[in-house]
Amino acid sequence: MEKGPKQDAASTVADSDQQLSRREVLVALATVGAAAAPLLSAGAVEAPLPTTQSATTAPASTVKVMLRVNGIEHPLDLEPRVTLLDALREHLGMTGTKKGCDHGQCGACTVLVNGRRVNSCLTLAVMASGKSITTIEGLAKGDELHPLQAAFIEQDAFQCGYCTPGQICSAVGLLSEGHATTDDDIRQEMCGNICRCGAYPNIVAAVKQAMGLRS
């Protein structure tokens, strides 16, 4: 059915109104955007991107530590959180003391502090400052091995050897403590030192040899 003149005029007016409504919406959006632009620019000025300098972590403070290792004094500047194990290995180059679990569970890092056995991975270096520290490097006297070192060799008390420095240092502490007199005593006193190769019978035999006990 064809439209009459009046219907065409009404459609034109309706289209004109619809187009006008769209224009108003666009103008309103443009007005809001223009008003928000200065605020966004101001925010960008107030919150600049972090620079390399601001992102850099400030160096931690250090403390003076005197480590007397195997009879030699070593003055060091260390962060308070540095362990005795890391001080020995990373700062003094004494790598005989091994890092095993780093949680005080395997005993590979055992050293002697004032003659007592300690796990150096759980001991802060500042706690050992001024004390006498003995590591595996300090047991022998020149070419003369410590009796326990010789016993470990004679009794074949190691396989891979990674735990051996800690085993020997722990056994030296055991001898000075004087609590062990039987095989069971030795096993109990050495229970903090793990040998993943399973050389426990030979370790007990080496300790007994150093103690002068018969196997």
C-alpha positions in Angstrom: 0.0 0.0 0.0 1.5 3.3 -1.0 2.0 6.1 1.5 0.2 9.3 1.2 1.8 12.7 1.4 0.8 13.1 5.0 2.4 9.7 6.0 5.7 10.6 4.2 5.8 13.9 6.1 5.3 12.1 9.4 8.0 9.6 8.7 10.4 12.3 7.8 9.8 14.1 11.0 10.2 10.9 13.0 13.5 10.1 11.3 14.6 13.7 11.9 13.8 13.3 15.6 15.7 10.0 15.8 18.8 11.4 14.1 18.7 14.4 16.4 18.6 12.1 19.4 21.7 10.3 18.2 23.5 13.6 17.7 22.6 14.6 21.3 24.0 11.4 22.7 27.3 11.8 20.7 27.6 15.4 21.8 27.0 14.4 25.4 29.7 11.7 25.3 32.2 14.1 23.7 31.5 16.6 26.4 32.1 14.0 29.2 35.3 12.9 27.5 36.6 16.5 27.2 35.8 17.1 30.9 37.6 13.9 32.1 40.8 14.5 30.0 42.4 17.0 32.4 41.7 14.8 35.4 43.4 11.8 33.6 46.3 14.0 32.7 46.7 15.2 36.3 46.6 11.7 37.6 49.3 10.7 35.2 51.5 13.5 36.5 50.8 12.6 40.2 51.6 8.9 39.7 54.6 8.5 37.4 55.9 5.1 36.4 58.6 3.8 38.8 62.1 4.5 37.7 65.0 2.2 37.9 66.4 4.1 40.9 63.2 3.8 43.0 62.8 0.1 42.2 66.4 -0.7 43.3 66.5 -2.3 46.8 68.7 -0.4 49.2 71.7 -2.4 50.4 71.2 -4.1 53.7 73.3 -2.9 56.6 76.2 -5.0 57.7 77.8 -5.8 61.1 81.5 -6.4 62.0 82.1 -10.1 62.8 85.3 -11.7 63.9 85.4 -15.4 63.1 88.3 -17.4 64.6 88.4 -20.4 62.3 90.9 -23.1 62.9 93.0 -20.8 65.0 93.0 -17.9 62.5 91.0 -14.7 63.0 89.0 -13.4 60.1 87.4 -10.0 60.4 84.3 -9.7 58.2 81.5 -7.3 57.4 78.4 -9.4 57.1 74.7 -8.9 56.9 73.1 -10.0 60.2 71.2 -12.8 58.5 74.3 -14.6 57.0 74.6 -18.1 58.5 77.9 -19.5 59.7 77.8 -22.0 56.9 77.5 -19.3 54.2 80.2 -17.2 55.9 82.6 -20.2 55.9 81.9 -21.2 52.3 81.1 -18.0 50.5 83.2 -15.5 52.4 86.2 -17.5 53.6 86.3 -20.1 50.8 86.3 -23.1 53.3 84.1 -25.4 51.3 84.9 -28.5 53.3 81.8 -27.8 55.3 78.9 -29.0 53.1 75.5 -27.5 52.5 73.0 -30.4 52.6 69.4 -29.8 53.5 70.0 -26.2 54.8 67.4 -26.9 57.4 69.4 -28.6 60.2 68.2 -32.1 59.4 71.1 -33.8 57.7 74.2 -32.8 59.7 76.4 -32.3 56.6 77.3 -28.8 57.8 78.4 -29.8 61.3 81.3 -27.8 62.7 82.6 -27.3 66.3 82.1 -24.0 68.1 84.0 -23.9 71.3 84.3 -27.7 71.1 80.6 -28.3 70.8 78.8 -29.7 67.7 76.6 -27.2 65.9 74.7 -27.2 62.6 76.3 -24.2 60.9 73.3 -23.8 58.6 71.1 -22.9 61.6 73.8 -20.7 63.3 74.1 -17.1 62.4 77.7 -15.9 61.9 77.2 -13.1 64.4 76.4 -15.7 67.1 79.8 -17.3 66.5 81.8 -14.1 66.5 84.8 -14.3 68.8 84.3 -18.0 69.4 86.7 -20.8 68.4 85.4 -22.5 65.3 86.8 -25.8 64.0 86.0 -27.1 60.6 87.1 -30.3 58.8 90.1 -28.3 57.4 91.4 -27.7 60.9 91.5 -31.2 62.2 94.7 -32.5 60.7 98.1 -31.3 61.8 100.0 -30.8 58.6 100.2 -34.2 56.9 99.2 -36.0 60.1 95.5 -36.9 60.0 93.2 -36.6 63.0 92.6 -40.1 64.5 89.0 -40.0 63.3 90.0 -39.0 59.8 92.4 -42.0 59.7 89.8 -44.3 61.1 87.2 -43.3 58.5 89.7 -44.1 55.8 90.7 -47.5 57.3 87.2 -48.5 58.0 85.9 -47.4 54.6 83.3 -45.3 56.4 82.2 -43.3 53.4 81.1 -43.8 49.9 80.2 -40.5 48.1 81.9 -38.6 50.8 79.5 -35.6 50.9 78.4 -36.2 54.5 81.8 -37.2 55.7 83.1 -33.8 56.9 80.0 -33.4 59.0 80.2 -37.0 60.2 83.9 -36.6 61.3 83.3 -33.2 63.0 80.3 -34.7 64.9 82.4 -37.7 65.9 85.1 -35.4 67.2 82.5 -33.7 69.4 81.2 -37.1 70.5 84.7 -38.1 71.7 85.2 -34.9 73.7 81.8 -35.2 75.3 82.6 -38.7 76.5 79.0 -40.0 76.7 79.3 -42.9 74.2 80.7 -46.3 75.4 78.7 -48.8 73.3 77.6 -49.2 69.7 74.1 -48.1 70.6 75.5 -45.0 72.3 77.5 -44.1 69.2 74.4 -44.5 67.0 72.4 -42.4 69.3 75.0 -39.7 69.6 75.5 -39.6 65.8 71.8 -39.7 64.9 71.8 -36.1 63.7 74.2 -37.0 60.9 72.6 -38.7 57.9 74.5 -40.9 55.5 72.4 -41.3 52.4 74.8 -44.0 51.1 74.0 -46.1 54.2 77.6 -46.5 55.5 76.4 -46.5 59.2 78.1 -49.8 60.3 81.5 -48.5 59.0 81.0 -45.1 60.6 80.3 -46.8 64.0 83.4 -49.0 63.4 85.5 -45.8 62.7 84.3 -44.1 65.8 85.0 -47.2 67.9 88.5 -47.4 66.5 89.2 -43.7 67.3 87.9 -44.4 70.8 90.2 -47.4 71.2 87.3 -49.9 71.4 87.3 -53.3 69.8 84.8 -54.0 67.0 
